[in-house]
Amino acid sequence: MRRRSLRSRLTLLVAAAVALAIAVCAGACWFIVRGALLNQVDRSLLEKPKGPPAGAQWMQDYCAGRLPALPPLPDLPGSGPDTLQERIRPPRVLPVQVIDDRGGRCVVGGLAVTVTPADRALAAAPEGTRTLRDGAAEDGTPMRVLTTSAGSGLAVMESRPLAEFQSTLTTLAWILAGVAALGVVGAASAGLLVSRTALRPVGRLAEAVEHVARTEDLGTRIPVEGTDEIARLGASFNAMTAALAGSRERQRRLIADAGHELRTPLTSLRTNVDLLLRSEKTGRPLAPEPKRRLLAGLKAQFEEMSTLVGDLLQLSRGEGDHEPHVEFAFHEVVRAAVERAVLRGADITAELDPWYAEGSASLMERAVLNLLDNAAKFGPGRVEVRLRGGELTVRDHGPGIPADELPHVFERFWRSPAARGLPGSGLGLAIVAQAVAEAGGTVRLGNAADGGVVAALGLPGAARPRSPAPASPR
């Protein structure tokens, strides 16, 4: 089944809402007019007739023989303006009939109205009791009937045809239906116009998304106007494409830098392997000592490439590849990293206070080890390590870092001109920054006042563990 567009759904929704509102208003109007007309009919029935009342003898003569149970007229209520005789006098235009409580009936000057048991019961009610109801004549003509108790077991039924009343209501219903239809058509047109105007920015956004999906052009931007939800959606799309473009650029730079860094050891490996093959092929093998140095160089180059590949894999982990965060003893992690650095020949003194943080103990140990290796490589002499209040400081006594190079120390593959002759891939501090960011901490490098570099790494946590068994650093 074909799905309707958002524009058509919005138009239908507006039209349906307006149609419902018009229908409610039209229905309310119809019922109000019906009540007013019915009230007018009732007032015409309840009006007191004008002129002198007819004599009781006329009523007796008129109904003689047709209403045997009718009591003598002198027993009827008095001759005031509200008497039964006045209600049934000959000049009366409205149809009138007199009934008794035993089923007798006398019709005077009009159509006979169907009598109900409730009307006969009213004849036995106290004088002056009356009711208004919808009824019908003997031929089925709709009537509005007023039944009034006259006392002495009699009741007077006056009625008025409702044909004019119903005709007026029918005409009004057709008029309201026409107005409602015109209102729905106008609402649909207005809804279509509003939806086109309101959804025009959404259409531009959809076109931009389709363009990006078709061409992979992440430089596409949507003009943002105003501060409403549509403008926020456009701004969010622009921010998303900018973030994707930045991610793609970083990926491209990572690949380019990795290729550049791999080119040097690969070239050296190829040269050394070609030298070995050529010496064997020409029948002039290398002397044992040069051959040993050549093989040692090959081994060192393989280790350098392995380290570089491992660092690249570490940096290329996505957001979903993060190791689960658990509580660990940060001071034990630092102690383990110090022991490994000492085995590599570093001269380190450490003062470690207890501190417990959350994150990956293995990643944090590697980050600390990178800081220690970096300090031992660039700072001759003893490396001072101190952990106080969750902040780890690693200080060397080397020449320091020029101020203009400090902003770049955590960039991937960046190495200062003075360190490009030393071993390393330029990824160590980048791995430190990534591991610390994943743990919610901070890291910075700066020059000490009396020489050397101070690296400060801070992690949120506490001096006491929250769980009984913190994660082991190994």
KEKE-202230 format. One record per residue (C-alpha): residue in one letter; x, y, z. Coordinates in steps of 0.02 Angstrom, whole numbers. Example, Ala and Ser with C-alpha at 12.3 -4.5 7.8 and 13.67 -1.06 7.14 Angstrom:
residues 2
[A [615 -225 390]] [S [684 -53 357]] 
***
This chain:
residues 474
[M [0 0 0]] [R [68 169 -49]] [R [108 280 98]] [R [44 457 102]] [S [170 598 112]] [L [187 705 266]] [R [110 850 171]] [S [-47 753 126]] [R [-63 684 303]] [L [-49 859 375]] [T [-180 923 251]] [L [-299 782 296]] [L [-270 812 480]] [V [-310 998 465]] [A [-464 962 358]] [A [-526 830 480]] [A [-501 945 629]] [V [-594 1088 545]] [A [-732 969 486]] [L [-754 906 663]] [A [-761 1083 732]] [I [-888 1136 599]] [A [-993 980 631]] [V [-996 1015 818]] [C [-1044 1199 789]] [A [-1176 1152 659]] [G [-1252 1022 774]] [A [-1255 1143 919]] [C [-1334 1276 808]] [W [-1467 1154 747]] [F [-1514 1102 923]] [I [-1519 1283 983]] [V [-1635 1334 840]] [R [-1741 1179 867]] [G [-1761 1224 1050]] [A [-1805 1403 1008]] [L [-1937 1352 879]] [L [-2009 1220 994]] [N [-2017 1348 1133]] [Q [-2112 1465 1016]] [V [-2238 1327 976]] [D [-2258 1292 1161]] [R [-2288 1477 1197]] [S [-2423 1482 1064]] [L [-2509 1337 1151]] [L [-2489 1412 1324]] [E [-2556 1584 1276]] [K [-2722 1630 1358]] [P [-2859 1663 1228]] [K [-2933 1837 1213]] [G [-3115 1888 1220]] [P [-3266 1836 1325]] [P [-3283 1654 1372]] [A [-3413 1543 1291]] [G [-3559 1485 1396]] [A [-3563 1318 1478]] [Q [-3728 1280 1393]] [W [-3641 1286 1223]] [M [-3517 1154 1279]] [Q [-3657 1045 1344]] [D [-3757 1059 1185]] [Y [-3606 1028 1075]] [C [-3549 871 1162]] [A [-3720 800 1205]] [G [-3728 618 1155]] [R [-3545 609 1104]] [L [-3467 611 1277]] [P [-3589 518 1389]] [A [-3477 522 1540]] [L [-3460 712 1532]] [P [-3528 783 1696]] [P [-3649 929 1696]] [L [-3566 1091 1642]] [P [-3613 1188 1798]] [D [-3494 1073 1893]] [L [-3349 1133 1782]] [P [-3227 1264 1851]] [G [-3289 1443 1861]] [S [-3314 1562 1718]] [G [-3151 1659 1734]] [P [-3026 1685 1592]] [D [-2946 1516 1629]] [T [-3106 1411 1621]] [L [-3131 1257 1515]] [Q [-3273 1342 1421]] [E [-3155 1479 1364]] [R [-3029 1350 1302]] [I [-3158 1262 1192]] [R [-3263 1409 1135]] [P [-3311 1403 948]] [P [-3200 1547 891]] [R [-3048 1447 949]] [V [-2936 1410 798]] [L [-2826 1276 875]] [P [-2895 1097 876]] [V [-2968 1056 1047]] [Q [-3036 895 1118]] [V [-3105 852 1287]] [I [-3072 682 1365]] [D [-3125 599 1526]] [D [-3036 473 1633]] [R [-3147 330 1571]] [G [-3102 342 1385]] [G [-3234 464 1322]] [R [-3183 600 1199]] [C [-3263 753 1118]] [V [-3171 837 972]] [V [-3207 1022 944]] [G [-3160 1111 782]] [G [-3007 1017 720]] [L [-2914 855 695]] [A [-2934 719 823]] [V [-2772 688 918]] [T [-2722 514 974]] [V [-2755 496 1161]] [T [-2625 407 1269]] [P [-2650 325 1440]] [A [-2549 469 1515]] [D [-2680 592 1449]] [R [-2823 494 1529]] [A [-2726 485 1692]] [L [-2707 675 1686]] [A [-2898 693 1678]] [A [-2904 624 1855]] [A [-2766 740 1914]] [P [-2797 903 2010]] [E [-2863 1048 1911]] [G [-2731 1150 1820]] [T [-2605 1008 1801]] [R [-2538 1007 1623]] [T [-2406 927 1513]] [L [-2328 962 1343]] [R [-2278 820 1227]] [D [-2253 771 1047]] [G [-2400 677 976]] [A [-2491 639 816]] [A [-2664 661 742]] [E [-2771 514 692]] [D [-2707 532 512]] [G [-2524 531 569]] [T [-2491 718 561]] [P [-2357 766 689]] [M [-2430 877 824]] [R [-2374 968 980]] [V [-2502 929 1115]] [L [-2543 1024 1276]] [T [-2651 924 1397]] [T [-2729 1019 1544]] [S [-2831 944 1686]] [A [-3000 1033 1704]] [G [-3054 943 1861]] [S [-3209 834 1881]] [G [-3125 692 1785]] [L [-3101 796 1626]] [A [-2947 856 1530]] [V [-2931 974 1382]] [M [-2807 930 1242]] [E [-2749 1071 1129]] [S [-2631 1038 984]] [R [-2536 1123 845]] [P [-2463 1044 686]] [L [-2273 1030 678]] [A [-2257 1027 488]] [E [-2195 1207 479]] [F [-2078 1175 626]] [Q [-2003 1020 544]] [S [-1990 1106 375]] [T [-1891 1248 452]] [L [-1773 1125 538]] [T [-1747 1028 377]] [T [-1704 1186 282]] [L [-1584 1238 420]] [A [-1502 1066 416]] [W [-1469 1080 229]] [I [-1400 1256 249]] [L [-1283 1199 389]] [A [-1228 1048 287]] [G [-1184 1162 141]] [V [-1089 1280 253]] [A [-996 1132 330]] [A [-950 1065 158]] [L [-884 1234 103]] [G [-790 1248 267]] [V [-707 1078 243]] [V [-655 1122 65]] [G [-586 1289 125]] [A [-497 1204 270]] [A [-419 1075 154]] [S [-357 1214 39]] [A [-289 1313 186]] [G [-210 1155 258]] [L [-125 1118 93]] [L [-58 1295 84]] [V [2 1291 265]] [S [82 1120 244]] [R [175 1175 88]] [T [240 1330 177]] [A [283 1242 340]] [L [362 1089 261]] [R [468 1181 133]] [P [621 1177 250]] [V [590 992 279]] [G [589 966 92]] [R [756 1055 77]] [L [823 945 216]] [A [761 788 129]] [E [842 844 -34]] [A [1006 876 58]] [V [1002 704 139]] [E [965 620 -27]] [H [1107 719 -106]] [V [1228 662 29]] [A [1170 482 13]] [R [1189 490 -176]] [T [1354 584 -191]] [E [1432 560 -17]] [D [1467 747 -18]] [L [1481 789 166]] [G [1511 972 129]] [T [1324 998 96]] [R [1246 1129 209]] [I [1066 1185 236]] [P [1025 1370 260]] [V [960 1394 437]] [E [829 1530 463]] [G [749 1570 631]] [T [755 1472 793]] [D [606 1354 778]] [E [610 1164 774]] [I [640 1159 586]] [A [788 1276 605]] [R [856 1167 746]] [L [837 1014 635]] [G [934 1100 496]] [A [1070 1155 618]] [S [1081 977 686]] [F [1099 909 509]] [N [1237 1034 472]] [A [1326 987 634]] [M [1309 802 591]] [T [1381 822 416]] [A [1522 930 486]] [A [1562 795 615]] [L [1558 660 482]] [A [1669 764 369]] [G [1791 789 513]] [S [1790 604 551]] [R [1824 564 369]] [E [1965 690 364]] [R [2043 616 522]] [Q [2028 443 448]] [R [2110 501 288]] [R [2251 585 385]] [L [2274 429 492]] [I [2290 320 338]] [A [2408 443 255]] [D [2515 462 411]] [A [2516 274 441]] [G [2571 246 262]] [H [2707 375 282]] [E [2769 299 445]] [L [2764 122 375]] [R [2857 171 217]] [T [3024 199 308]] [P [3036 30 400]] [L [2968 -61 248]] [T [3099 19 136]] [S [3236 -24 260]] [L [3172 -202 274]] [R [3166 -222 87]] [T [3342 -153 68]] [N [3414 -269 200]] [V [3323 -421 132]] [D [3382 -380 -45]] [L [3560 -365 20]] [L [3550 -536 101]] [L [3476 -616 -55]] [R [3603 -535 -169]] [S [3748 -593 -62]] [E [3683 -771 -64]] [K [3643 -765 -250]] [T [3814 -701 -302]] [G [3905 -830 -196]] [R [3985 -698 -87]] [P [3901 -719 83]] [L [3920 -584 212]] [A [4044 -601 353]] [P [3971 -662 517]] [E [3980 -495 608]] [P [3900 -388 469]] [K [3770 -523 446]] [R [3731 -524 632]] [R [3711 -335 632]] [L [3600 -345 479]] [L [3487 -476 558]] [A [3480 -376 720]] [G [3426 -225 618]] [L [3291 -329 533]] [K [3228 -386 702]] [A [3223 -207 768]] [Q [3129 -149 614]] [F [3002 -289 633]] [E [2977 -241 815]] [E [2954 -59 765]] [M [2824 -108 637]] [S [2735 -220 762]] [T [2730 -77 887]] [L [2665 42 755]] [V [2528 -78 699]] [G [2476 -107 880]] [D [2467 80 911]] [L [2363 104 754]] [L [2241 -31 807]] [Q [2227 51 979]] [L [2188 221 904]] [S [2066 152 776]] [R [1948 79 905]] [G [1772 147 888]] [E [1654 207 1022]] [G [1574 35 1033]] [D [1743 -50 1059]] [H [1779 27 1228]] [E [1820 -95 1363]] [P [1692 -104 1506]] [H [1725 18 1648]] [V [1756 -58 1819]] [E [1831 10 1978]] [F [2019 -18 1987]] [A [2162 33 2101]] [F [2249 170 2004]] [H [2401 168 2119]] [E [2426 -18 2083]] [V [2413 18 1896]] [V [2547 152 1911]] [R [2658 36 2014]] [A [2644 -101 1882]] [A [2689 24 1744]] [V [2839 86 1844]] [E [2902 -93 1864]] [R [2890 -123 1676]] [A [2979 41 1638]] [V [3118 -3 1760]] [L [3144 -169 1672]] [R [3171 -69 1512]] [G [3312 27 1596]] [A [3224 181 1661]] [D [3278 263 1825]] [I [3117 303 1918]] [T [3068 355 2094]] [A [2886 340 2141]] [E [2776 408 2283]] [L [2601 336 2266]] [D [2450 370 2375]] [P [2298 255 2361]] [W [2171 308 2230]] [Y [2026 212 2154]] [A [1950 259 1986]] [E [1834 183 1855]] [G [1889 132 1681]] [S [1998 3 1597]] [A [2148 -44 1704]] [S [2245 -116 1556]] [L [2221 38 1447]] [M [2269 153 1591]] [E [2426 51 1626]] [R [2478 70 1445]] [A [2446 257 1452]] [V [2553 276 1609]] [L [2689 169 1533]] [N [2690 281 1378]] [L [2714 434 1490]] [L [2857 347 1581]] [D [2942 291 1419]] [N [2923 466 1347]] [A [3003 544 1504]] [A [3145 417 1506]] [K [3180 443 1321]] [F [3185 633 1321]] [G [3246 671 1496]] [P [3415 604 1551]] [G [3424 566 1736]] [R [3295 509 1859]] [V [3107 515 1820]] [E [3001 571 1967]] [V [2827 496 1984]] [R [2700 555 2112]] [L [2516 513 2140]] [R [2421 634 2254]] [G [2232 657 2265]] [G [2199 568 2101]] [E [2326 668 2000]] [L [2479 579 1934]] [T [2632 685 1889]] [V [2779 619 1788]] [R [2930 734 1780]] [D [3092 719 1685]] [H [3246 830 1687]] [G [3271 850 1501]] [P [3278 1006 1391]] [G [3090 1032 1394]] [I [2970 1067 1249]] [P [2965 1232 1154]] [A [2808 1332 1192]] [D [2750 1331 1011]] [E [2757 1140 1007]] [L [2656 1108 1167]] [P [2484 1120 1081]] [H [2534 978 962]] [V [2606 849 1081]] [F [2446 743 1087]] [E [2419 741 898]] [R [2440 578 805]] [F [2610 550 722]] [W [2671 719 780]] [R [2853 726 837]] [S [2958 876 876]] [P [3103 910 757]] [A [3227 869 895]] [A [3149 695 921]] [R [3131 637 742]] [G [3296 546 749]] [L [3241 446 901]] [P [3142 284 892]] [G [2953 295 905]] [S [2799 317 797]] [G [2730 479 870]] [L [2573 389 933]] [G [2617 364 1117]] [L [2545 526 1185]] [A [2394 512 1069]] [I [2356 344 1150]] [V [2375 425 1321]] [A [2250 562 1277]] [Q [2125 434 1209]] [A [2136 318 1362]] [V [2119 463 1485]] [A [1970 535 1390]] [E [1881 366 1395]] [A [1906 361 1584]] [G [1835 538 1603]] [G [2001 613 1657]] [T [2119 749 1598]] [V [2300 751 1543]] [R [2419 895 1503]] [L [2604 926 1474]] [G [2703 1078 1527]] [N [2879 1137 1560]] [A [2943 1140 1739]] [A [3012 1304 1806]] [D [3186 1232 1837]] [G [3193 1127 1677]] [G [3116 969 1613]] [V [2938 920 1568]] [V [2796 882 1689]] [A [2652 772 1631]] [A [2495 783 1741]] [L [2360 649 1726]] [G [2202 664 1832]] [L [2063 537 1854]] [P [1899 556 1950]] [G [1881 437 2095]] [A [1909 420 2281]] [A [2045 371 2406]] [R [1942 221 2460]] [P [1861 87 2353]] [R [1673 83 2335]] [S [1673 -104 2296]] [P [1757 -234 2406]] [A [1870 -303 2269]] [P [1939 -174 2145]] [A [1997 -237 1977]] [S [2175 -299 1966]] [P [2291 -198 1854]] [R [2354 -357 1773]] 
***
